[in-house]
């Protein structure tokens, strides 16, 4: 029924006034943290939309459940009346004692749809809720150690003050979780840049921190004497916003910001060297990577003690650690191919060299894992890699391939040894400049994304997902896409993205008798390929979902998230989008007109716009049409205004490749407000090009 994405309405306000149905748009949670092993009430805020009729909460991962507390008003039963304005609702969140610590994504299902993404922080210390009265340096809010203080940077120039006791020589860690829980918020626009400072009883600053986990500060503080200290929390630019919720972690428990080595083999305990206060709490720390490869967070352990979770890259490849000195190609640490190395740019202008043996013409993938925005990898390293001959001649280089992480594919021109040099781009260094260098064959591979990250469909109606595949390292085959975990009565069409296409379409359809429900689903892609030795392999990838982020000025930004959700809702503005042709065969050079009828809900009398392509302000985000087939805008009637009939003209150019049954659809869009529109999909139109 509806797919939503940002839309800048440049027409008069009367055009958007009649849109009655908007999905809930989560802005923040108060308090934003819940201690594991407890149950607590939190308030979810949707200032610009409504949570009327909220009935279910979907939470990422295991060990955390949530339910809507009774009392949230239902949506209006009479569609002639506006939806009840319910800007917030209470949830009861229950966290298991062994639940993983960290940030959890969640969505709330309501009669109006599935919400945009919210985030909740699971912590291991008691939570101190925000106090209504403002604090000052003279009258800070006293908090215990350890604790997690939840607050908000509500106003410009606002500063929150908290006092805590400390003994001489006692080492504490203060960490703010704020900016990192704003990047996935649909409608926030400006984000916080928190800063913390610690003062003694006489008001003298003892320590301060700004950026640690990207914009969020982390401070390790050792008290110089017994006494009461005060920590101030503010925005670095003295800005503020009522939606800027934060959790201030204050603890004397062993804390680690990073751990060396960064990479480990599955289920294999290895000796770990933490960065942070845990470094002073003994030298027998170990880390055990989980069984599943990829980037994870797990705690360090030592004699019954446990730190906070730290990033670890889990790999099945053989691993080595850098051996100093390795500052020149002749001193390079030997790495197998395939293989990996754990290293650290330990000081300014440090250079780390690694040598491996490769075969002529056989591509090699070289990649640094250290600092990637949107992931747990938060090393201070901004990596640069150079591939060299043993005598120091540079043959390939890269800086930022994966955010701040360097990577490249290198094809040797000869058999023999090659050297990889790793350094910091700005010649910085230190204990937190850790990395994992992976050297492997450039194996056939692909990634898959689903845009948008949610679907909302009424009984008997449909919505569209745009699936995007990025092939790598010579993989050029078709990718079969499947969806699992759909609510009862919901189906999707078959989809295999052909070898000559990078995009495809899923139409999510609800049966006429589908009941209101919501579920988190998984989208996967499967493909057959051959490895570097020519042996057949099956590639299976889970799709990354794309959360729509409203950008300032009405732009459509996107952020990768984990949760893909489907909700069956009540009736909405558009009952159905009907097309006369559901199978089209085109010859190269031929055009076809698709007649479209919009069946409006009984009380929706505003504009409807049609499209086949997912686009916004002239920018294209998804195009499921076969290669060589285009939508002819000049011959399509898409701006229906208050009308209910239009048409789409498709054309195959003279060089269009043959294809069979490529799924596309027509979407009808209605405006929710000045920045959001919602799309309603037709049934699948199967397009064939035949010479």
N, C-alpha and C positions, 0 to 999 in steps of 0.2 A: 504494500500500500504506500509506504513512504520511505524515501531515502532523503536525509537532510544534509545540506551543506551550506556554507556561508554564502550570502548573496547580498550585494549592495543594491538596495532599491533606489533608483534615481528618479522614480516617478512620484506622483503626489501621494500623500499618506492614505488617501481613500482607497488606493489600490491594495493596501495590505490590511486594512481594518477588518475585512471580513473573514480572514483566516482564523479559524476557531481552535485548531488543534496544534499544540506545540509539545514536543517531547520535553521532559524536565531537564534543565541545564544546571548541573551541580557546580557550585562555586567554592564552597569550603565546608569543613566539618569542625564542630566545636563540642568537646575538646577533640583535637585531631589525633590523639594517641590513646591506646588502651593497653593496659598491662596484661601480659600473658598469664594464664591461670586465673583470670577474673572475668566477670561480666560487668559491663558498664553501659550507661545510656549516653548516646551522642546525638547531637542535632545536626542534620544535613540541611544546608541552605541552598535554595534555588531562587535567588532574588528576582531574576528576570523571567521566571516561568513558574509553573505550578506542579506540586507533587500530589495533587488531588487524586484520590483513589489508589495511592501507593499500597501495594500488597505483597511484594516479594523483593528480596535483596540477593543479588548474585555477588559472591566474593571470590577473588582470585585465590587459587591454591587450596591447601587443606589446613585444618586446625582452627579456622576462623569462620564463624557463622553469624548472621545478623537477621533480625526480624523487625518489621515495622510495628511499633508500639500502637496498640489500639487507640483510636481517637483521631486519626488522620481523616479529615472529611472526604467522602467519596466525590467523584466527579459528578457534575450535574446530570441527572437522568434526562432532563428535557433539553434536547439539542438547540432549541430556540434561545436558551439562556446561555450566557458566557460561562466558561468553565470556572469552577470555584477557584479563587485565588488562594493557594496554599503555598506560601513561599518557603516553608520548611517543614520537616517532620522529624520525629524522634525514632531512633533505632536502638534496639538492645543488641549489643555486640558481645558475643561469647567467644573467648579465646582459650584454647587448650593450653595446658601447662607446658607442653612440648612444641607448641606452634613456633614456626620459624620467625625470627625477628626481622623487622624491616617494613617497607612500604607495601601495602596491598591495594590493588585496584578493586573497585566495586561499582555496581550499577543498581539503581532502584527501578523496579518495574511498577508501572501504574496503568490505570485505564487509559491514560493519554499516550503511553508509549514507554520505551526503555530510556533511562536517563543517559546523559553524557557521563563520562568517566569521573568518578570521585576517587580519592585516595585516603587511606587510613594507615597510621603508623602503629605497628606492634612493638612494644618495648618490654624491658625486663625489670624496670623499677617502678615504684608507686607513682601514679599520675597526680599532679597538683593542678586542679582546674583553674581557669582564669578568674581573677577577682574582678568584681564590677567596678570598684573604686580605683582610680588611677594611682600609680605609685610614683614616688619621687626619690631622689638620692637621699633626702633626709628621712623619708619614710618608705623604705623598700618593703616588699612582701617577703617575710621570712619563709624559707623552704629548707627541707632536710636534705641530707646527703646520704644515700643517693635518692634522686627523684627525677621525674620528667615534668617540666612545667609547661603547660599549654597556655598560649596567649595569642594575641593578634596585634600586629602593627597597624592600628586602626586609622591613624591620622598623620598628616604631614607633621614632621618635627616631633612625633611621639617617641618617647623612650620609656621602656619598661625596666624597673629595677627590682632585683631579687637579692636578698641577703642569705648567706650560708656560713656555718661555722667551719673552721679548718685548724688543724694543728701544725706546728712548725715542722717543715719537711714533708708534710702530707702532699701527695701528688694527686691532682684531680683532672678530669677531662670534662670540658664543656663543649657541647656540640649543638648547633642549631639545625633542625630539619625544617626547611621552609621553601626555599626556591625550588628544590628538587621535587616537591609535591605540587608545583604550580604548572610545570611544563605541559602536562597532559590535560589541563583544564580547558574546556571548550570556549568559555567566554570570560576571559580575565584581562587580556590585552597587555597591561603593564605588570611586571613581576617584581617581587621584592629582591633586594640585595642585602641580606642581613649582615650586621657587624656586631661583635660582642667585645666588651672591655671589662676587666676586673679591677676593682678599687679596694684599698685597705680602709680601715676605720676612720682615717683622717682624710679620705677622699683623694688619695694619691693613686694614679693609675699604675697597676702592677704588670699588666699584660693585656694584649688585645689581639684579635684575629679577624680577618675578613674572609677571603676565599680559601676554602679547604676542599670540600666536596663540590668542586666548581664554585657556585656563588655562595654556598653554605659554609660558615666558618666552623673550624675545629680548633680548640685551644687546649694544650696540656699545660697546667699551671701547678707549680710547687709553692706552697705557702711559706713565706719567709719566717713567720712567727705565728704563735697562737693568736686567734682572734676571730672576728666576724668580718667577712669580706662581702662586697656587693658586686654583682654582675649586671651590666646594662646591656639591653638588647634594643637595637634600633636598625633602621635602614641606613645603608652607607651614604645615601644621598639625602637623608632626612625626609624621604617620601613616606607615604602611608596609604592604606586602603583597608576598609573594614573586612575585606575578604582575605587578607594576608595572614592566615593562621600559621602558627609555628609550634614546634615542640623543642624546648630547651632541655637537653640531656645533661645532667649534672651528677657525676659519679666519681667515686674513689676506687672503683673496681678496675682491674686491668683492662685497658682499652687499646685497641689497635686500629690505626688508620689504614695501614697497609701491612702486608706480610711478604717476606722473601723466603722461599721462591714463590713466584707468582703462578707458575704452572706445575701441575702434578698429574701423575697417572691415576686412573680410577681405582678407588678403594685402597690405595697404597699410602700408609702413614709416612710422612716425611718430617724431618726436623724443620721448624719454622722460626724465623727471626722477625719479630714484630717491629713495626715503627709506631711509636706512641708510648703511653705509660706502661703498657705490658712489657716493654723492653727492659724495664727496671724491676720486673716482678719475676725474676728467675730466667734460666736459660734452657729449660727443658720443654719448651713449647713444641707441639706437633700439630700438623694439619692433615686431615684425611679427606681426600676429594671424593665426591659422590660417584656413583657408577656411570652416570650419563655424561657424555662429553659435552663441552661447551663452557660458557661463562656462568659461574655460580657464586654464591656467598655461603661460607661456612665458618664456624668459630675455630679459634685455636684452643687447644686444651693442654693442661699441665697439672698433674696431681690433684685432680678434682676441680681445678679452676677452669673457667671458660670465659673467653673474651666475646665481644660482639662479633657478628659475622663479618668476614673480610672477603674480598674477591679472590677467586681462584679460577684459573683456566684449566679445565680438565681435558686431557688429551691422551690418546693411546700411543702416541709416538715416543720413541726413546728420548730421554732428556739428559742434558748435561748442564752444569753450572759453569759460568765463565771462570777462567783461571787467570788471575792477575800475576804479573803484568801481561796485558794483551793490548797494549797501546799502539802497536805497529802490525802490519801484515805478517811479519816474520814471527811475531809472538801470538798469533791467532789461536784461539781455542778450537779444537777439531769438533765438528758436528757431523753426524751421519745424515745421509739423504735417503729416505725422509728422517727428520729428527727436529729437535728443538733445544733451545738454550735459555736458561734463566740468567738474567744479568741485571746490573744496576750501574747507572751513570753516577758514580759515588761522589764526584766532586766537579768543580768547574773545569770545563774543557777536557773532561775525560773522554777517551775514545775506546770503544770495545770492538775487537776484531774476531771474526769467526771464519774458519776455512772449511769448505766442503768439496767433495769430488762430484762432478757432473759429466754427463755424456753429451756430445755434440748433437744439437738439434732437438734435444728433449727438454721441453719447457719446465721451469722451476718456479714455484710460487714462494715468495719471501714476504713475510708479514710480521709486523710488530703488534703485540697486544700490550697496551699500557693505559691509554687515556682516551675513552670514547664517550662522548656526551650521550646521555640517554641509556647508558649501561652502568653496571657496578664498577667498571674499570676507571679508577680515579687517580692513577699515578700522576706525579708532577711532570713526567717526561713529555716533551713535545718532540717526537722522534724524527730523525733524518737517517735514511739508510743509503749507502753507496755500495754497489757491487763492483769489485775490482779484480784485476789479475793479481797473482802473487807478488808482482813487482810494483804494485800500487797504481796501475793505470785504471781509471774509473770507466766502466762500460755501461752502467745504468744507475739511476738515482731516483729517489722519491721522497717527498715530505708528507703531505696530508692526503692519504687515500681513504682512510676510514676516520674522518674527523681529524684528530691530532695524531693518529697512528699512521705510520708509513707502511707502504706495501707495494709490490710490483710483481709482474711475471717476467722472468728473464729466460731467454733461449740461448744457451751457450753456443758459441761459434766453433769451439774445439772441445775435444775431450780434455779432462784434467781438473786441476784445483782452481777454485774461485774463492774470493774473500768477501765477506759482508762486514762493512763498518757501520756501527750504530753510534750515534751521538745525539745530544740535545741540540735542537735547531738554534737555540739562543746561547749555547755553550754553558748552560747552567748545570747544576748537579747537586746531589745530596742523598740522604737516606731514603727519601720518598720517591726517588727517580728510578723505580723498579720497572722491569719489562720482561716479557717472554717473546723470544724471537723464534718463529716457526719457519722451517725450510722444508718444503715438501714438493713432490711432483705437482704440476698444475693439472689436477684431476678434473674431469668433466663435472660440472656443478651447476646449480641454479638456486635462486631465491624466489619466493612468491609472496605477494602482498594482496590484501583484501581491502578495498576502498568502497564505502566507508566501513567503520568498525561495528556497526549495529544495523539491524533491520527491524522495521515495525510494520506489521501487516494485520489488517482486519480480516475477519472471515470472508472468504471468497475473493480476496484481493492479493496484490503482488507488490514487490519492490525489487530493485536491481542492485547487485554487487558487481563491481568492476575488479577483475582479477588481473594482476600484472606479474609477469614472469621475466626475470633477468637471468639469462644464460651466461655461463662463464667457462673459460678454459677449454674451448673447443666443443662443448656440448651443444648440439644443434637439433635435438630430437623433440618430439611432441611431449606435452605434459598433461597427464590426466588429473583433473581436480575433483575432489570429493568433500562433502560436508557431513560431519557426524554430530549427533547430540541434539538434533532439531526437536522442538516441541511437537507433541502429538498433532497430527493433521497438517503439518508443514512439510513441504517438499521443495527440491530444487531440480532444475533441468540437468541433463548430462552435459558435461563439458570436457573436451580435450582441446587444449590450445595447440594448434598445428605447429610444425617446425618453422614455418615461415611467418608466424605471428608471435607477438609478445604479450598480447592482451586477450582477455576473454570475458564472457558475461554469464553470471548466474542470476536467474530470476527466482526469487524466493516466493513461493505461493502458499497460501493458506486455504484449506478446504472450507466450503461454505458452513460446515458445522464445527469448525475448529473453535476450541474453548480458549478463553483468555488465559495466557500463561507466558512464561519467559524462561529462557535457558541460555547458558553459555555454550558455545559450539566450537568445534575445531574445523578448520579448513586445511586440507593437505594437498600437496602435489606429488605425483609419482611419475617416474620416467625410467626408461631403460637406456643404459649407456655402456661404454667400455672404459676400463681403467687404463692406466699408463702402460700396462703390459698387454692390452688388447683383450682382456677377459671381460665377459659381460657382468654388469653390476646393475642393481636396482637402486635408484635415488629416490628417497622419500623426504619431503621437507614440509614442516608446518608453516602455515602462512602467518606472516606478521600483519596485524590489523593496523589500519591507519585512522587515528582519531582526528576528526576535523577540529581545527583551532581557528577561532575567529581572530583575524589579524586586524590591527588598527587601520581604519580607512575602508573596511569592508572586504579585505582580501581573504583568501582561503589558504591558510597554512595547514600543515599536517604534521602529526607526531606519531611515531611508532609506539604501539601499546600491545598488551598481551591478550586482553579479553575481547573476543568477538561474541556478540549477543544477538538473540532473536526474540522478539516479543509479538504475541498475538494480542491485538488491542480491540477496543470497541470501534464503532463506526467513525469515519472521519470525513474530511471535506470532500474528497473525491471517492465515489463509490467504485469506479472502474475506468480503465482506459481500454477502449475497444478498437481493434484493427480488423479490417476485412481480409487482409492477406496475411496468413501465417507461414506460407512457404513462397519463396521468391527465387526464380532462376533468371540470372542475367547473362547476356552475352557481352563480351568486351565491346565497349562503345555504346551499350544500351542503358536506358533509364527506365525506372519504374516509380510510379506514384503509389504511396501507401495511404489509404484513407483512414482517418483517425476520428473516433467519437469519444467525447468526454462525458461520462455519466456523473453528474455532480451529486453531492449529498443534498438533502432537501433544503438546507438553509445556507449553502455556500453560493454566493452570487458574485464573486470577485474574479480577478484575472487568472487565466491558466496559460502557461507557455509550454510548448512541446520541444523535445530534443531527442536525438539518438545517442549523442556524445555527451559525456560528463565534462562540462566546461563552466568556467566562471570568469567574468570580466575579461573575456577574450583568451583566457588561458585554458588549455585542454588538460584534463586530469585522467580521462579514460576514454578509449575509443575501441569498441569491440568489432568494428567493421573489418571485413577481409581486406587484404592488401589490394590497392587499386580501386576499391569501392569507397565513394565519398557521399556525404550528404550535401545536396545542392541547396544552399541556403536561399538563393534567389528564386528557386522554384518550389520552395516549401512554405506552407502556411503554418507558422509556429506561434505567432502572437495572437491568441484567440480572444483576448479581452474578456468580454462577458459571454462570448459565443461558446459553442460546444462541439464544433466540427473543424477539422483542419486536415492537413496532409503533409507527409514527408516524402521528398523525392531523393531516391538513391541512384547513383550512376556508377557504372563500371567503366574505367578508362580503357583505352585500346590495348594496354599491356597488362591488364588485370590477370593475375594467375588463377588457374582453376582451383576451386574449393567446393566442398560439399557440406551442407547443413552447418554453417557457422551461426551460432545463436546471437541475435540482437533483440532489442526491444525499443519501444517508444515510451518515453517518460513524460508525464504531465506534471508541471511544477506549479505550486502555489506559494505565495510569500507568507511567511509567518510574522516577520517584522522587517526592519530595514536591512538586516544583515543575514537572515536565514530564509532559505526556501526548502520546501519538502517535495519530494518526487514520488509519483505514483506510476507504477510500471504496467505496461500491457503484457499480454502473454508473449511467449517467445516467438520471434519471427526467424525462421530458418532460412539463411541466405546461401544460395549456391551460385557459383560462377562456372559456366560451361561454354567452351568455345564451339 
